[in-house]
Amino acid sequence: LGTGESKNTLKPTKIPLSYFNKEKVSDIVAGTTMCHAVTVTGSVYVWGSGNVGQTGLLEARRIRNFATERPKKIEALPKGRAVTAISSSVDHVLALVENE
């Protein structure tokens, strides 16, 4: 996942920069079923599955077995505050945002 396709691959595959609105990625973390990327501007993008809300995408709360095959920007983060660090585990993600 992350390439826009649902098929599995055993080879590393580049994810197009256009999937991140041409923002450069500074960090990537992976959970069991999803990945999150932080851009140099502090935005966060997610791809993978999240049936218990671990993606952070608002639309995922209403869809059982939610999955996104390419990165989507998380809009639920505090406006005007950049994410400075991110960590992921099995079914959760933690993001540290800058102070106001």
TIRO-2110 file (N, C-alpha, C; in Angstrom, 1 decimal):
// TIRO-2110
0.8, -1.2, 0.0, N, 1, A
0.0, 0.0, 0.0, CA, 1, A
0.9, 1.3, 0.0, C, 1, A
0.3, 2.3, -0.4, N, 2, A
1.0, 3.6, -0.5, CA, 2, A
1.2, 4.0, -1.9, C, 2, A
1.2, 3.0, -2.8, N, 3, A
1.5, 3.3, -4.2, CA, 3, A
0.2, 3.6, -5.0, C, 3, A
-0.9, 3.4, -4.4, N, 4, A
-2.2, 3.6, -5.1, CA, 4, A
-2.8, 2.3, -5.6, C, 4, A
-2.1, 1.2, -5.4, N, 5, A
-2.5, -0.1, -5.8, CA, 5, A
-2.8, -1.0, -4.6, C, 5, A
-3.6, -2.0, -4.7, N, 6, A
-3.9, -2.9, -3.6, CA, 6, A
-3.1, -4.2, -3.6, C, 6, A
-2.3, -4.4, -4.7, N, 7, A
-1.6, -5.7, -4.7, CA, 7, A
-0.3, -5.6, -3.9, C, 7, A
0.1, -6.7, -3.3, N, 8, A
1.3, -6.8, -2.5, CA, 8, A
2.5, -6.9, -3.4, C, 8, A
3.6, -6.4, -2.9, N, 9, A
4.9, -6.5, -3.6, CA, 9, A
6.0, -6.8, -2.6, C, 9, A
7.0, -7.5, -3.0, N, 10, A
8.1, -7.9, -2.2, CA, 10, A
9.3, -6.9, -2.4, C, 10, A
9.2, -6.0, -3.4, N, 11, A
10.3, -5.1, -3.7, CA, 11, A
9.9, -3.7, -3.1, C, 11, A
10.9, -3.0, -2.6, N, 12, A
10.7, -1.6, -2.2, CA, 12, A
10.1, -0.8, -3.4, C, 12, A
9.1, 0.0, -3.2, N, 13, A
8.5, 0.7, -4.3, CA, 13, A
8.4, 2.2, -3.9, C, 13, A
8.8, 3.1, -4.8, N, 14, A
8.8, 4.5, -4.5, CA, 14, A
7.3, 5.0, -4.6, C, 14, A
7.0, 5.8, -3.6, N, 15, A
5.7, 6.5, -3.6, CA, 15, A
5.9, 7.9, -4.2, C, 15, A
5.1, 8.2, -5.2, N, 16, A
5.2, 9.5, -5.9, CA, 16, A
5.1, 10.7, -4.9, C, 16, A
6.0, 11.7, -5.1, N, 17, A
5.9, 12.9, -4.3, CA, 17, A
4.6, 13.6, -4.4, C, 17, A
4.0, 13.4, -5.6, N, 18, A
2.7, 14.1, -5.8, CA, 18, A
1.6, 13.6, -4.8, C, 18, A
1.8, 12.4, -4.3, N, 19, A
0.8, 11.9, -3.3, CA, 19, A
0.9, 12.7, -2.0, C, 19, A
2.0, 13.4, -1.8, N, 20, A
2.2, 14.2, -0.6, CA, 20, A
2.0, 15.7, -0.9, C, 20, A
1.3, 16.0, -2.0, N, 21, A
1.1, 17.4, -2.4, CA, 21, A
2.5, 18.1, -2.7, C, 21, A
3.4, 17.3, -3.1, N, 22, A
4.8, 17.7, -3.5, CA, 22, A
5.6, 18.2, -2.3, C, 22, A
5.1, 17.9, -1.0, N, 23, A
5.8, 18.3, 0.2, CA, 23, A
6.9, 17.2, 0.4, C, 23, A
8.1, 17.6, 0.8, N, 24, A
9.1, 16.6, 1.1, CA, 24, A
8.8, 15.9, 2.4, C, 24, A
9.1, 14.6, 2.5, N, 25, A
8.8, 13.8, 3.7, CA, 25, A
10.1, 13.8, 4.5, C, 25, A
9.9, 14.1, 5.8, N, 26, A
11.1, 14.1, 6.8, CA, 26, A
11.1, 12.9, 7.7, C, 26, A
10.0, 12.2, 7.8, N, 27, A
9.9, 11.0, 8.7, CA, 27, A
8.8, 10.1, 8.3, C, 27, A
9.0, 8.8, 8.5, N, 28, A
7.9, 7.8, 8.2, CA, 28, A
7.9, 6.8, 9.4, C, 28, A
6.7, 6.5, 9.9, N, 29, A
6.6, 5.4, 10.9, CA, 29, A
5.6, 4.4, 10.4, C, 29, A
5.7, 3.2, 10.9, N, 30, A
4.8, 2.1, 10.4, CA, 30, A
4.2, 1.4, 11.6, C, 30, A
2.9, 1.2, 11.6, N, 31, A
2.3, 0.3, 12.6, CA, 31, A
2.0, -1.0, 11.9, C, 31, A
1.2, -1.8, 12.5, N, 32, A
1.0, -3.2, 11.9, CA, 32, A
0.3, -3.1, 10.6, C, 32, A
-0.7, -2.2, 10.5, N, 33, A
-1.5, -2.1, 9.2, CA, 33, A
-1.5, -0.8, 8.5, C, 33, A
-0.7, 0.2, 9.0, N, 34, A
-0.7, 1.5, 8.4, CA, 34, A
0.6, 2.2, 8.6, C, 34, A
0.8, 3.2, 7.7, N, 35, A
2.1, 4.0, 7.8, CA, 35, A
1.7, 5.5, 7.9, C, 35, A
2.5, 6.3, 8.5, N, 36, A
2.3, 7.7, 8.6, CA, 36, A
3.6, 8.4, 8.2, C, 36, A
3.5, 9.5, 7.5, N, 37, A
4.6, 10.3, 7.0, CA, 37, A
4.4, 11.7, 7.5, C, 37, A
5.5, 12.3, 8.0, N, 38, A
5.5, 13.7, 8.4, CA, 38, A
6.3, 14.5, 7.3, C, 38, A
5.8, 15.6, 6.9, N, 39, A
6.5, 16.4, 5.9, CA, 39, A
7.3, 17.5, 6.6, C, 39, A
8.2, 18.1, 5.8, N, 40, A
9.0, 19.2, 6.4, CA, 40, A
8.2, 20.3, 6.9, C, 40, A
7.0, 20.5, 6.5, N, 41, A
6.1, 21.6, 6.9, CA, 41, A
5.3, 21.2, 8.2, C, 41, A
5.4, 19.9, 8.6, N, 42, A
4.7, 19.4, 9.7, CA, 42, A
3.3, 18.8, 9.5, C, 42, A
3.0, 18.6, 8.2, N, 43, A
1.8, 17.9, 7.8, CA, 43, A
2.0, 16.4, 8.0, C, 43, A
0.9, 15.7, 8.2, N, 44, A
1.0, 14.2, 8.3, CA, 44, A
0.1, 13.6, 7.3, C, 44, A
0.6, 12.5, 6.6, N, 45, A
-0.1, 11.7, 5.7, CA, 45, A
-0.2, 10.3, 6.2, C, 45, A
-1.2, 9.6, 5.8, N, 46, A
-1.4, 8.2, 6.3, CA, 46, A
-1.8, 7.3, 5.1, C, 46, A
-1.4, 6.1, 5.1, N, 47, A
-2.0, 5.1, 4.2, CA, 47, A
-2.0, 3.7, 4.9, C, 47, A
-2.9, 2.9, 4.4, N, 48, A
-3.0, 1.6, 5.1, CA, 48, A
-4.4, 1.4, 5.6, C, 48, A
-4.6, 0.5, 6.5, N, 49, A
-6.0, 0.2, 7.0, CA, 49, A
-6.1, 0.7, 8.5, C, 49, A
-7.3, 1.0, 8.9, N, 50, A
-7.5, 1.5, 10.2, CA, 50, A
-8.9, 1.3, 10.6, C, 50, A
-9.3, 0.1, 11.0, N, 51, A
-10.7, -0.1, 11.4, CA, 51, A
-11.0, 0.3, 12.8, C, 51, A
-10.1, 0.8, 13.6, N, 52, A
-10.3, 1.3, 14.9, CA, 52, A
-9.9, 2.7, 15.1, C, 52, A
-9.8, 3.5, 14.0, N, 53, A
-9.5, 4.9, 14.1, CA, 53, A
-8.0, 5.2, 14.1, C, 53, A
-7.1, 4.3, 14.0, N, 54, A
-5.7, 4.6, 14.2, CA, 54, A
-5.1, 5.3, 13.0, C, 54, A
-5.8, 5.5, 11.9, N, 55, A
-5.3, 6.3, 10.8, CA, 55, A
-5.3, 7.8, 11.1, C, 55, A
-6.3, 8.2, 11.9, N, 56, A
-6.5, 9.6, 12.2, CA, 56, A
-7.3, 10.3, 11.1, C, 56, A
-7.8, 9.6, 10.1, N, 57, A
-8.7, 10.2, 9.1, CA, 57, A
-10.1, 10.2, 9.6, C, 57, A
-10.8, 11.3, 9.5, N, 58, A
-12.1, 11.5, 10.0, CA, 58, A
-13.1, 10.5, 9.3, C, 58, A
-13.0, 10.3, 8.0, N, 59, A
-13.9, 9.5, 7.3, CA, 59, A
-13.7, 8.0, 7.7, C, 59, A
-12.6, 7.6, 8.3, N, 60, A
-12.4, 6.2, 8.7, CA, 60, A
-13.3, 5.8, 9.9, C, 60, A
-13.8, 6.8, 10.6, N, 61, A
-14.6, 6.5, 11.8, CA, 61, A
-16.0, 5.9, 11.4, C, 61, A
-16.4, 6.1, 10.2, N, 62, A
-17.7, 5.7, 9.7, CA, 62, A
-17.7, 4.4, 8.8, C, 62, A
-16.5, 3.9, 8.5, N, 63, A
-16.3, 2.8, 7.6, CA, 63, A
-15.7, 1.6, 8.2, C, 63, A
-16.4, 0.5, 8.3, N, 64, A
-15.8, -0.7, 8.8, CA, 64, A
-14.7, -1.2, 7.8, C, 64, A
-13.6, -1.7, 8.3, N, 65, A
-12.5, -2.2, 7.5, CA, 65, A
-12.0, -1.1, 6.5, C, 65, A
-11.9, 0.1, 7.0, N, 66, A
-11.4, 1.2, 6.2, CA, 66, A
-9.9, 1.0, 5.8, C, 66, A
-9.6, 1.3, 4.6, N, 67, A
-8.3, 1.3, 4.1, CA, 67, A
-8.1, 2.4, 3.0, C, 67, A
-6.9, 2.9, 2.9, N, 68, A
-6.5, 3.9, 1.9, CA, 68, A
-5.3, 3.4, 1.2, C, 68, A
-5.2, 3.3, -0.1, N, 69, A
-4.1, 2.7, -0.8, CA, 69, A
-3.0, 3.7, -1.2, C, 69, A
-3.3, 4.9, -0.9, N, 70, A
-2.3, 6.0, -1.2, CA, 70, A
-2.4, 7.0, -0.1, C, 70, A
-1.3, 7.7, 0.2, N, 71, A
-1.3, 8.7, 1.3, CA, 71, A
-2.4, 9.7, 1.2, C, 71, A
-3.0, 10.0, 2.4, N, 72, A
-4.1, 11.0, 2.5, CA, 72, A
-3.6, 11.9, 3.7, C, 72, A
-3.8, 13.2, 3.5, N, 73, A
-3.4, 14.1, 4.5, CA, 73, A
-4.4, 14.1, 5.7, C, 73, A
-3.9, 14.1, 6.9, N, 74, A
-4.8, 14.1, 8.1, CA, 74, A
-5.2, 15.5, 8.4, C, 74, A
-6.5, 15.8, 8.3, N, 75, A
-7.0, 17.2, 8.5, CA, 75, A
-7.4, 17.4, 9.9, C, 75, A
-7.4, 16.4, 10.8, N, 76, A
-8.0, 16.5, 12.1, CA, 76, A
-6.9, 17.0, 13.1, C, 76, A
-5.7, 17.3, 12.7, N, 77, A
-4.7, 17.9, 13.6, CA, 77, A
-5.0, 19.3, 13.8, C, 77, A
-4.4, 19.9, 14.9, N, 78, A
-4.7, 21.3, 15.2, CA, 78, A
-4.2, 22.2, 14.1, C, 78, A
-5.0, 23.1, 13.7, N, 79, A
-4.7, 24.1, 12.6, CA, 79, A
-3.6, 25.0, 13.0, C, 79, A
-2.7, 25.2, 12.1, N, 80, A
-1.6, 26.2, 12.3, CA, 80, A
-0.5, 25.6, 13.2, C, 80, A
-0.5, 24.4, 13.6, N, 81, A
0.5, 23.8, 14.4, CA, 81, A
1.1, 22.6, 13.7, C, 81, A
2.5, 22.6, 13.6, N, 82, A
3.2, 21.5, 12.9, CA, 82, A
3.4, 20.3, 13.8, C, 82, A
3.4, 19.1, 13.2, N, 83, A
3.8, 17.9, 13.9, CA, 83, A
5.3, 17.9, 13.9, C, 83, A
6.0, 17.7, 15.0, N, 84, A
7.4, 17.7, 15.1, CA, 84, A
8.0, 16.3, 15.3, C, 84, A
7.2, 15.4, 15.8, N, 85, A
7.6, 14.0, 16.0, CA, 85, A
6.4, 13.1, 15.9, C, 85, A
6.6, 11.8, 15.5, N, 86, A
5.5, 10.9, 15.4, CA, 86, A
6.0, 9.5, 15.8, C, 86, A
5.2, 8.7, 16.4, N, 87, A
5.5, 7.3, 16.7, CA, 87, A
4.3, 6.4, 16.5, C, 87, A
4.6, 5.2, 16.2, N, 88, A
3.5, 4.3, 15.9, CA, 88, A
3.7, 2.9, 16.5, C, 88, A
2.6, 2.2, 16.7, N, 89, A
2.7, 0.8, 17.2, CA, 89, A
1.5, 0.0, 16.6, C, 89, A
1.1, -1.0, 17.3, N, 90, A
0.1, -1.9, 16.7, CA, 90, A
-1.2, -1.2, 16.2, C, 90, A
-1.9, -0.6, 17.1, N, 91, A
-3.2, 0.0, 16.8, CA, 91, A
-3.3, 1.5, 17.2, C, 91, A
-2.1, 2.2, 17.3, N, 92, A
-2.2, 3.6, 17.6, CA, 92, A
-1.0, 4.4, 17.1, C, 92, A
-1.2, 5.7, 17.0, N, 93, A
-0.2, 6.6, 16.5, CA, 93, A
-0.2, 7.8, 17.5, C, 93, A
1.0, 8.2, 17.8, N, 94, A
1.1, 9.4, 18.7, CA, 94, A
1.9, 10.5, 17.9, C, 94, A
1.4, 11.7, 17.9, N, 95, A
2.0, 12.8, 17.3, CA, 95, A
2.3, 13.9, 18.3, C, 95, A
3.5, 14.5, 18.2, N, 96, A
3.8, 15.6, 19.0, CA, 96, A
3.7, 16.9, 18.2, C, 96, A
2.9, 17.9, 18.6, N, 97, A
2.8, 19.1, 17.9, CA, 97, A
3.5, 20.2, 18.6, C, 97, A
3.9, 21.2, 17.8, N, 98, A
4.6, 22.4, 18.4, CA, 98, A
3.7, 23.2, 19.2, C, 98, A
4.2, 23.9, 20.2, N, 99, A
3.4, 24.8, 21.0, CA, 99, A
3.0, 26.0, 20.2, C, 99, A
1.9, 26.6, 20.7, N, 100, A
1.4, 27.8, 20.1, CA, 100, A
2.4, 29.0, 20.2, C, 100, A
END
